[in-house]
Amino acid sequence: MTSTAPPDAEPRRLVVVGAAAGMGRWLSDHLFAGLPWQQVVLIDTAQSAALLAGAAAAYRGTPVATGTLADVTAHLADEGFVICVAVPDGAAPGVLAELDALVPRDAPIVLVSVGFAWAMNVLAAVPDRTAVALHPLLDTSARSLDGQTVCATEVRGVATGWLAGAITGRGGIYTVLSPEQHDRSMTYVLALAHQSLLGFVTAVADSGLDLTAELWATRTPLFEALLGLAVSVLEENQEVTLAHVQAALDGDRARAELAAAAEAVGAAAATPESLPARVAATRDRFTGALFDTVRNTATATLSAGQSKRATLARVRRLGGLVGLHPSGRPDKLRVGRLVELTPVHLVLEELLVGPKGEAALLHGPGVRNAKRLGRRGTVVRTRFGIGHVEVLSDAELEVALDAWLAHVRRDIRFLVPESVAGQGVASVVREQRGVGAADLVSEAVRTGQRAVVIRTGIRADLDLDATIEALRKAVEVAYAWPHGVARPTRGAQPDLRYLGPPGSFSESAARQFAVGLTGAGEADVHIGPIGSFDEVLAFARGGGLGVLPITSSASGLVSRAAQALLGTDADLVAGGVVDVAVRFDAYAAAPVVLAELRGAPVFSHPQALAQCANFVTRWGLDPQPCASTTDALLKLRELDGPAIAIASSGAEADHDFVHVVEREIDDLSGSITRFLIVGRPDAFAEHSDGSDPTLRRIVVAPNVASIAHLVGRGAGFDELLTDSDGACLWVSSQTLADLPDGVRDLGSVPWSPRTPVVRPTPG
């Protein structure tokens, strides 16, 4: 055959002989499969057809032919091949002779071998080809080339720079050594090491002691590490390799030097006073840097050897869940509780039941969710050898559970500022722990807010209610409600009071205001509850700041706040507004169904009762106004009979004596309560942040008639809100002067009937 390609051209086609298993399979998977081939041919014995099919799967999108050498002959006629031969030593000469007759002369040969002098002698049978011997200094348990060293001979013929580039490009270290240099080093690195380990394990096995009950049960980390290394060379697939290593790498020299060293150490040990000198003399042969590097590497190796058992012991002590993969089977997952742990085995109470993607976890909330999913299963106990399993880290277990567990579907409503798109909410939900899918179902916009419904898949091991609340918190953090504060307070530590008790929406407004202050975080503001509207205003009159609910998007003007503002003689102004999204749930003192509470008293703040009127009517409940929603919850603990409290969603987290009986009972799909921040005129700085276009004058009047001659006078913005008693709140862009007696002028604040644009907070 005549080649027309230049001899140093980068190969376009690949042949791997011995691709089913061993180092040939490892190089195929971890080195060659990442290169842009036009064609790949994988060759092995007829008995390896299934393994070859698995090897072919790594070359996605590339034409791959598999079979014996006789099966694939027709695929080898093209130019541009490179041949990698990784076969048992006895088969190599025959394989090379057959390939030499079939493949065009431009194809270089890469022969994988532990002995370079032996390899070059074999390659002498194909003298007209570019050839290189390759020795990866790793075993096939390595997961990648990262940090691994691959030795090569100096290339016979034209250099194959693509090979060095491929190895270094996958994180490997490419080292070129002469056959003499390589084999002399390997005499110690491999031949001597193997003899040492075989001698050690033979002495242990011939000790007459019980290997399990006596030696393994009383092992030290050093003994465990040495025995583990020694046992690895006893595997059946290592027998032929060990023999070849000794033959190809001057095993006789290694044996003689090992015997001499053992005799010298034995002589020193026989006279204890000379042993320290023997140790020091050997230590002095190492440079300081190399000594530290080798020692630290050994320490890390010993720690790694102990880590699996230490991890298992810690999990068992803490009573947590553990995830296991059978060794070499990452497609299998076992999850459960450890009920027994010995030096050689563990017993796992398996709690994961069902196939991948549809499984349930019979643990904690997962038990209840398994019933929802119709997933039945029996908890069984299984015994595993510790050496036969891989223990997943917490992060790995979390990823595995995401893939294995089923997801329970729930439609969740979120209230966000109206400028936030529903798909934006869905994107935040998708990023949270335990969420499998998050699809927008609907969104509705009302003044100042957007109600978004997201169909969410929640992982089957999680508490659904707690996860839903966590998702709502995440959305609240991502899309913060606007503060609308144009004039920051003066002083380093503002003092802020809200209408108590703690846990109310007023507290949420106070904390939201504190976080949003220019130059002050929440930690810099003293926040506390107070008993009544009048007390809030009295505190503000004394130099502090007060937080008052003033309007609700569901029920309009907050009458008691308006009356308190009209009734005070203090000179107070508003320094800003805060919008708080409001959601109400119904609570009872025990986990009962609502049908058992029909006609019972229902306690809550009057505003909450008004916003949940349909719920109250639907169940024939008897409304009982309270000073706050927190007081309503406390009533449940005081009463003996059946009763319901209406309070903010998530209140059960702070009041463990209540249970949710129905969620989101407000008449509308959520609402917004707007709060005023009030204080003396000298409590606020002048407007200086460029928000003048949104500034509105806030006026509270006892009735509409008192300001009717001013409302709508000339061009400008006017908004009028009233309550059932006739009191009103007038918001205007007009320049106001000479207001009638009895009318309260609260100054100017940023105010809009529609919430300003809100951007997601940085992650």
N, C-alpha and C positions, 0 to 999 in steps of 0.2 A: 504494500500500500504506500502511496506517495502523499506526503503532507504538503498542503499549500499554506498553512497557517504559520506565522513566525513562532519559533520554538519557545519564546518567553511570553506568549500571549496568555492572558488570564483565562483559565478554563471555563467553559460554558456548561459542561456536562460532568456528571459525577457517577463513579462506580464505587460502592462500598462492599467489599467481600468480608463476610462475617458480621453482617448488620443486624442479626436477630438478637444478639445478646452480648454481654461482656463489654470490652472497651470499644469494639466496633459499633455497637448500638449506642454507647455513651457519646462517642464522637459524632455519630449521625444525628442524635437528638440535640446535643448541646453546642456543637460547632457547625457542622455542615448545614443543618436545617435552617440556619439563619442567613444563608447566602443566596444570591439571586441566580439559581440554576435554570437553564432551559430544559434540562432533562436529567432524571436521576434513575439509576439502576441499583437496586439493593439485592444482594446475593447471599444465600446461605444454604443449608442442607434442606432436603425435602421435608424433614420432620419439623422444620422451623417456620412453616408457611404462615401460621397464625401470628407468630411473633413478628415476622416481616411485615404483615399487614398493619400491625400496630406501629412499627417504625415508619412505614410510608405515610401514616396520618400526620406526621410532623411537617411534611413538605406541602403545606396548603397551597393550592393553586398551581403546583408544578407537576407535570406528567411524571409518574413514577411507575417503573416496571419492577416486579419482584419475582423471585424464584431461584432455582439452582442455576449454575453457570450454563448448563445445557439449555435451560428454559429461556434464557434471555440473550442468547447469542445474536439474534437478529437485531437487537437494540444497540449493539456495540460497534456498528460499522461506521458511525459518524465521527468526524474529527472534533477536537475541542474537549476531550474527556480528561479527567484526572482520576487515578485509581488509588483507592485506599484499601490496603490489605491488612486485616486484623483477624488472623486465624491462628489456630494452634501451630506451634513451631514445626511439627512434623508435616503439616499440610502445606506450609508456605511454598517450598520449591515447586511442587506440582501445580499449585494455583498460579504462580507467576509464569510458569511455562505455558499454561493454557491461555492466560490473558495476553501474553506476548504475541501469540499467534492470531488473536482475534481483534485486538484493539489497535487503531492506527498508531504509528510510531511517535506522533506528537504528544501522546498521553504520558505525563510523568507518573511515577509510582511513589506512593507514601507507604512504607512498610512499618507497622506498629510493632515495637519489640522492646524488651527490657535490656537486651544486650546489643550494643551497636556494632561491635566487631563481628558477631555472629550474623547480624542483619546485612552488613555490607558483603559478607561472604555469600549469602544467599542471593543478594541483588547482582552479584557478579554474573549470574546466569542470564541477565538481561542487560548486557553492557551498553547497548545503543540508546538507552532511555535515560532521561533525567530521573534521578532517584534520590530519595532522602529517607533516612530512618527516623522514626518519631517515637518518643517515650513520654507520655503524660505522667507526671509524678503525682498521681492521685489514684483513688480507687473509685469504682463505679457507684459508690454511695454519695459522692459529691453532687450537689444540686446545680452547680454552674461552674464556669471557668473562672469566675471572679477570684482573683488572688492565687490561682493555681499556676504552677510552673510546668511548662512543656519543653522538654529537651529535644533538640534535633541535631543530626550530623550536618557537617558542611555539605551542601548540595552537590551531588555529582552531576555535572552538566550545567545547563543554564539555570540561574537562580529562580526559585519559585517564591517571589516576594508576596504573592497573594496569600500564601499559607501563614506567614508571619503576621500579615495584616489582619487576617481572619481571626487568629488567636488573640492578638492584642486588642482587636476591636470588640471581642466578647469578654474582656476583662482579664485575660490570661497573661502570663509572663513567658515570652519566647526566648529561649536560651540556646545558643549554638555551641556544641562541644565536639571535640574530636572523638573518635571511637575509643582511643586510649584513655583520654580524660574521663569520659562518661563511665566506662566500665570499671576503672579503678575506683571512682567514687561510689558506684553502685555496689561494689564488693562489700563496702561497709554499710551503705544505706539500706541495701536489700539483703544480700547474702548473710552478712554478719547479724543483722537484725532478726532475720528469720531463724537462724540457728539459736540465737539467744532466747527468743520467745519459745521455740520448740523445746529447748532444754529446760526452761522454767516450767512450762506447762507439764512436761513429762515428769519432772521431779514432784510437782504438786499431785498429779494423778497417781503416782506410785508411792505416795506418802503413807498409805494405809489408813488415813483419816477419811471420815465420811465427807465427801465434797460439799454436800448441801448442809447437813445438820451441824457440822463442826467447822469446816473452813469458811464456807460462804457466810454462815451466820455470824462469824466473828471477824469478818474481813475489815481491813482498814481501807481508806480511799486509795492509798498507793497500791495495795494488793489487788483491789478491785480493778483499777486501771490496767495494771500489768496483766492480770488474768484475762481481762476482756480483750486486750490486744493479742494475747497468746491464743485464745480460743478462736479468734478470727482467722488465724492461719491454719486451723484444723478443718475448715469447711471443705466439703468434697470437691467443689469447683476450684480449690486452690492447690490440689495435690500435684497436678501436672505442672502448673506454673512454678510451684516451689522447686520441683526437680529441675526445671529449665533454668531458673535463677541460679541455682547452685552450679549447674554445668556451664552456663554462659558467662558467669561473673566470678570465676576463680574461687569456687566454694572451698577448695582445699586451703587456700591462703587464709580465708576467713576463719576456717576451723582451727588452723594452727595458731593464729593470733588470738582467737577467743580463748583457746586452751591456755596459752601463755599468760593472758591477762587474768584468767580465773586462778591460775596457780599463784601469781603474784599477790592477788587480793587475798587468797586463802592463807598464804604465808604471813601476810601482814595481820590478818585476823587472828592467827594463832598466837601472836604476841601483841596484846592490846596496846602496849605503849608505842608500837610502830605503826599502828593503823592510822592515827591522825596524820602522820607524815606522808603515808601513801595517798590519803585523800587530798592533802594539800598539794602534793606533786601533780596529781591529775587536774585539780582545779586550776593550777597555774598555767596549764596548757591552753586555757580559754582566755580570750581578751575580756576585759570588763564588760564591754557592750554586749558581746556575744553571750557571755554567761548570764547577764540579766535578761536578755531576750529569750534564751532557752528556758530559764527558770520561770519566767512569767508565762511563757506559752504552756509549760507543764502545769502550772497552777491553774490556768484557765481550763486546760483539759480535764484536770481532776475535778474542778468545780462543775464543769459541764456533765461529767459522769455522775455526779451526785445530784444534779439539779432535778432530774426526773423524779427520783424518790423523794427529794425534799419538797417538790411541788405537790406530789400526791399526799405526803404526810400533812402538809399545811392545809390542803383542801379538806382532808378528813377531819383534822382538828377543828376547823372553822365550820364544818358542816355544809360547805357550799357544793355546787355542782362541778363536775369535771367532764371534759370532753376528750374522747380518745379516738385515734385512728389506728386500726390494725397496721402494723409496720408494712410499708410499701403499698397500702391501700387507702389513699386519700379520698377515694370515692365512698368509703364507708365511714359512718359516724356513729359513735356510741356516747350517750350522755346520761349521767345519773349521779347517784351518791355512792361514795366509797363506804362499804360496810366492813371491809377487812383488808389489811395491808401487811404483807410479810416481806422478807428480803427478796423473795423470788416471784411472788404473785400478788394479785389484788382481786377482790371480789367487788363487782359493780352492780348496784341496784339500778337497772336500766329504766329510765323514765321517758325516753324519746320513742314514740310509737308512730308508725306510718311511714310511707315513702317520702322521698325527697320532694320538697315543695308542698306537701300535704300533711306533714307530720304534726303531732301535738306533743306537748311536754307535760307529763302528769306530775306537776309540781307547782305549788302555790296557785296563782290565778290561772295557770295553764289547765288545771283540773276542770274548772268551770268552763273555760273556753273549749276544752275537748268535747264537752257535752253539747255546746252550741254547734260545733262542727260535725257532730255525729261520729266522732272518732273514738272507737272503743279499743281498749288495750289492757293487757295485764302486765303488772310490774313483775319482772323476773330478775333473778340474780345470776350473773355470769362471772366465771373465773377466767382471768387472763394472766399469762406470764408477763412480768414487767418488761422483759426484753422484747416482747412481741407487740407492744403498743407504743404509739407516740402520743404524748400529752400535749393538748392544745393550750396555748397561752390564753389569757382572758380575751385579748383582742381577736385571736384566731377563732375562739369559740363563738364570739359575737358574730363574726362574719359567717361562720358555719351555720349558726341558728337562723340567720337571715335567709340563707339558701334552703334550709331544710324545713322550717316550720311553715304551716299554713298561716294565712292572715284573715282576721275577722273583719268583715266590712262594716263600716259605720259612716253615716252622713253627719258631718260636724259643721255647725254654724260658727262663723267667726264674724266679729264686728270690728271693722277697721275704718280709718278715715276714708271719706268718699274718693279721695284722689288715688287710693291704692287699688290697682287692678286685681280682679279675682285670680288671674293666673299668677300674679305675684305672691298671693297668699299660698296658692298650691305649691309654688316652688320652695317656699320656706318650710311647708309641712313635709315635703319629700325629703328634706335634708335631716329630719329628726330621727332619733334612734327608734327602731322597731317599726318604721313605716315602710310598707311594701309598695304602695301606690297611692297617689293623691291626685284625683281628677276633679276639675271644676264641674259642679252640677248646676248651680245657679248663682246669680248675684243680683241684688236689688239695691238701688240707691235712693236714700231719702236725705233730707237736709242734714248735712254734716257727717254722714256716715254711709258705709256700704256693708250690707249683710251678705256674706259669702258662704255658700254651702259647698264643702269639699267632701267627696266620697273617698274615704281613706281606708286602706288595708292595714290593720294593726296586728303586729306579730302575736301569735297565739299563746305565748308564754307571759304576756304582759297584762296587767290590770287595765281593763278598758277605760274605766272612769278616770283613773289617775293619769293614764296616757293622754286622754283627751284634754284634761286640764293642763298637762305639760305642753301639749301642742298649742293651746291657746296662749299660754305664757310666752312661748317662743315667738308666736306671731306678734304679740304685744311688744316684745322687745325689738323685733325686727322693724315694726312699723309703729313708731311712737306717736301717740296723740299729741297735737300741738299744744303749746303752753299759752301762747298769746300774751306774753308779758313784755310790754314795751319799756317799762321803767323799773329797772332792778332796784331792790332795796339798798339803802345805805347801811354801812356798818359791816363788820366782818362776820358776825354771828346773829342773823335775824332770829327772832323768837316768834314761832308760828303756832296758832291754836285752831283746832277744827272742832266741829260739832261731834262729840263723842257718842258712844264709847269706841275703843279701838275696833278695827275690822269693818268700819263703815266705808261707804263710798267717799265720804268727806276726808277720811284719812288717806285714801288713794289719791285724792286731789291734792292734799297737802304735800304728800311725798313726791308726786309728779311735779308740783310747783318747785319744791326744794331742789330737785335734780336739775331743773331747767334754769335756775337763777344764773345770771351772768356772774362769773367769778366765785360761785359757791356751789358745792355739791351737797348732797343730802346730809353728809356727815357734819357739814358746817352750819346746819340749821337745827335749832332746837324745836322739835315738834311734839305737841301734846294734845290730849283730848280736853274738852270742856263741856259743861252740862246743857247749855241752852243757847239759842240765838242771841238773847240779850247779853249773856256772859261773853260770847264771842266778840260782840261789839264793844262791850266794856273793856275787854282785854286790848282791843285795837285802840280804843280811846286812851289807854294808858301807855301807848308807845309800841305795842307789839303789832303783829299782823294777824288777821282773822280770815278764815276760809268759810264762805257761805254758798250753799247751793242756791242758784237764782232762777234757772230755767231748766225744763226737761223737754226733750223733743217729743215725748209721749204725752205729757200732761200739762205742758205750758209753764206759766209763772209759778214759782214756789211761794205760796201765799204767806207762810210764816216768816220767810226771809224778808219779803217785801214789807210786812207789817212791822217787823223788828227794825228795819232801816227807817221806816217812817216814824216810828215811836221814839227813836233815840235823839237826844239833843247834842250828841257829839258831832264835831266837825270831822267827818270821815270821807275819804275818797276811795275809788277803786284803782288798784295798781296793775290789774291784769285779769285775765280769765284762764281757766283750765277746763278742758273737756275730758270727761271720763265716760267710757263706754259702760253701759249698765246691762247686766244680765241677772235674772232672778231664777232661783230654784225653790222648790217646796221641800221642807224638811219635817221629819217627825222624830220622836224620841226612840223609836224602834223601827226595824226594817219591816214595814207593813205595806200593804197595797192601799191605794187611795180609796177603793170601794169601802174599806173598813172605817174610813174617816169622814164619810159623807155627813154633812151637817155640823161638823166639829168647829170649834172656834179657830180662827186663823189670825195670827199675830204678825204685825209688821208696822213699819213706818207708814204714815198716811200716804205718802207719795208712792211707795211700793204697792200698797193695796190698790191705789188708783190705776197703776200701770199693769196690774194683774187682775183686773175686774172680771174678765171673761173666765179665768180659772176659778175665781171665788164663786161666780154664779154657776158654773158648770157642776161644781160639787156641792152646791148649797151650803157653803161655809158661812160662819158668823164672823164678820170682820171685827178685829179688836186692835185699834191703833196703839202703837208704842212709840217711845221717844226715838228709837232707832231699830234697825234690823238686828243688831247685836242683842238688844234687849229682848227682841222677839225670840231669838234662839234660847236665851237664858230662861224664858218662860217655860220652854219644853222641859227643862230640868226641874222646875219648881212644881209643875202640875202633875197630878196623878192620872187624870183622865186623858182621853184622846185629844190631840190638838195638832195644829200645823203652824209652822213659822215660815214666812217668806223672807229670804235673805239672798245676798249676792252669791252667784255661782262660785263654788270652791270653798264656801265657808266651812265645810266639814273638815278641811285641813287644819283649821284653828280651833274647832269645837268637836272633839272626838266623841261627844255624847249624842250627836245627831246623825241622822241617816237621810240621804236623798230619796224622796218618794216620786218626784217628777222634776225633770230638768227643763229650763228655759220656758217658763210659764208666762212671761210677759205677753201682753196682748199683741204688740207689734214685734217684728223680728229684731228685737233689741232697741235700745234707745241711748241717747246721750244726755247726761246731766252737765250743765255748764255751771262752773263755780266762779265766784268773784273773790279776788284777793283784796281785802280792805285794810286801811290803816289811816293814820293822820296824814294830812297833806305833806308834812315834812318827812314822812317815812319813805317817800319815793323820790328818785332822782328825776331830772328832766328827760323828756324823750330825746334820744340821741342815736337811735339805731336805724333811721331811715324808714320806719314803718308808718309814717304819717298818712299814706293813702288808705290805710285800714283803720285809722283812729276814728272812734265814734264816741259821742257824748252819751253818758248813761244817766237817765233820770227816772226816779221812782215817784209815782204820784198816787194819792189816795183814790182817785177816780179819773176816768178819761175826760170828764167835763172840765176839770181844772186845767188841762193842757190842750184842749181841743182847738183853741185858737192858734196854737203854735205848730201842731202836727200837720205836715204836708205843706207848710208855707214855703213856697219857692222851690227851686230845683234842689235836689239832694237826696240822700238816703234816709228813709225812715222805717223803723220796725216797731210795732206796738204789740205787746203781750199783756194779756189781762188774766185775772183769776175770777173765781165765782163770786167773790165779795166786791168786785169792781175795781180793786187796786190794779195798777198797771205799771209796766216797765216800758219806757220809751227810749229807743236807741236811735240817734240821729247824727248825721254829718253836718247839720246846721251849726252856725255860731249862735249859741244861746245866751240870752241876757234877760234880766228882769223876770226871773221865774216867779210864779205866784207863791204866796205863803203856803206852807204845808207840803211843798214839793221838794224832794231831796235830790240835789245835783251831786252825782258821784264822780264827776270829772270825765276824762277821756281814757279809753283803753282800746287796744286792737280788737275789733269785733266784726264778725262777718256772719251772715246767716248760713254760709257754706264754708266748711272747714278749709283752711289754706292748704296748699300743696304740701305733702309730706314725703320725704325721701327715706328709703331704708337706712337704718343706722349701720355703720361699718361693722363687719363681722368680727 
